[in-house]
Amino acid sequence: MNVISQQVTICNKLGLHARAATKLAQLSQKFAAQITLELAGKEADASSIMALMLLAGGQGKIVNISAQGEDAQLALAEICQLISDKFDEAE
């Protein structure tokens, strides 16, 4: 099975904090895909809020998102969109 990946910059002020990690985890749980975030040599399962928070993704950090599975393409697109939209947060 192919793994697809894309890099995206975290652009919201608070970075990958609790609320953002929760939104990301809830979104990734909707897909039939294994989604992994990689930052500074550390990897996290995108469906785990705790794992995402441990990445300590601050503003300006570049994360590599990889997805594998049935919905990989869609999952990758929606997750990148969520991060690009600053997790829909008011700055």
GIGI-V73873 format. One record per run of one state. SS is the DSSP state (hx for helix, st for strand, lp for the rest). FROM is the first residue (numbers start at 1). TO is the last residue. If there is no record, write none. Layout:
ss->SS from->FROM to->TO
ss->SS from->FROM to->TO
This chain:
ss->lp from->1 to->2
ss->st from->3 to->9
ss->lp from->10 to->17
ss->hx from->18 to->28
ss->lp from->29 to->32
ss->st from->33 to->39
ss->lp from->40 to->41
ss->st from->42 to->45
ss->lp from->46 to->48
ss->hx from->49 to->54
ss->lp from->55 to->61
ss->st from->62 to->69
ss->lp from->70 to->71
ss->hx from->72 to->84
ss->lp from->85 to->85
ss->hx from->86 to->88
ss->lp from->89 to->91
